[in-house]
Amino acid sequence: MKIAVVRNRNNEGVVARFGVPTAEKYGRSAVQGVLDALRAAGHETIVLEGDGTLFSRLAEFMPADPETGLPTGMVFNMAYGVQGECRYVHTPGLLEMAGVPYTGSSPRGHAACLDKVVTKLLIEKAGVRTPRFCTMWTAADFDSSLRFPLVVKPRHESTSLGLALVHDHVALVAAVENVVATYGQDALVEEYIDGREVAIGLLGNDPVEILPIVELDFRGRASKIVSKGDKFHKTEDEPEKLCPAPLDAELERKLHALAHKVWRACGCRDYARIDVRIGLDGEPSVLEINSMASLGAGGSYMRAATTAGWTFETLVAEIVDRAHLRCFGTRAPREAQPVTAWADAQEA
């Protein structure tokens, strides 16, 4: 079937520059890897920009069926958005309007997951523990009942952007001021949970499959939080990823039950990753859920999928099949297509 891989690269197809620009994008090799995997699975593909040019390019590549008006293809969404708040919702929102099915969460799911406060409120309502928190624009917003050390991060960002661990009020105010000045949004301030950290990958829909759990091993390292440098593989002491994580049966059962509750509460689809701290008391607390988990080779999600027996190529094809099952009740139709280079796809 026809599959358009949509990503953000140059971000030129906008009316004006306004709002915080996205700091995330998939690199050329990652996008090419998805294209190659889809073509190897028998799909006809093209790569498009997730901006104002998207409607016209989709209409050219996969026009609606002239008799039924139904879609004739779908999108593999790799677009993190261009600028402004809740940028993950941009491309899914356009695709909803255009009537084009796509992989990954809906605008509602992405909005719930990218707003860390909304995530915490939803999962608390579902009976899942999360660190105590407040939000701050200024020093006057601090909830003095919170106990140091505290973790400070932007409310609407990901990949540990703006993340700081603070041990006193002076450092707290400086970290909040940095978030407000740099990202134009309030800071989420939450109690630091000392202990272990695990990542839980999920795949599919009904039922959702829980992949082998990954533990971030902080042994021998002073800082026991995952930094931006760690996530972009730029630190010398990046935590080792242990998969499957060394967990006893009861704790693993708790984590599986927690993952199902968080998945449902936040309205995710097709694939996602939940980040969890396990306190010194052995109880898990959810930090956040990434509704668009990175498919990078060095990431926790791909490590979990590999342990479960997936290769990158088979995982990409499976994500498409799970999305097609959700939309149409069948796996995606396919017929062999030649593998072409990025340059050919880019110009298509």
Secondary structure, 3 states (H helix, E strand, C coil): CEEEEEECCCCCCCCCCCCCECCCCCCHHHHHHHHHHHHHCCCEEEEEECCCCHHHHHHHHCCCCCCCCCCCEEEEEECCCCECCCHHHHHHHHHHHHCCCECCCCHHHHHHHHCHHHHHHHHHHCCCCCCCEEEECCHHHCCCCCCCCEEEEECCCCCCCCCEEECCHHHHHHHHHHHHHHHCCCEEEEECCCEEEEEEEEEECCCEEECCCEEEECCCCCCCCCCHHHHCCCCCCCCEEECCCCCCHHHHHHHHHHHHHHHHHHCCCEEEEEEEEEECCCCEEEEEEECCCCCCCCCHHHHHHHHCCCCHHHHHHHHHHHHHHHHHCCCCCCCCCCCCCHHHHHHC
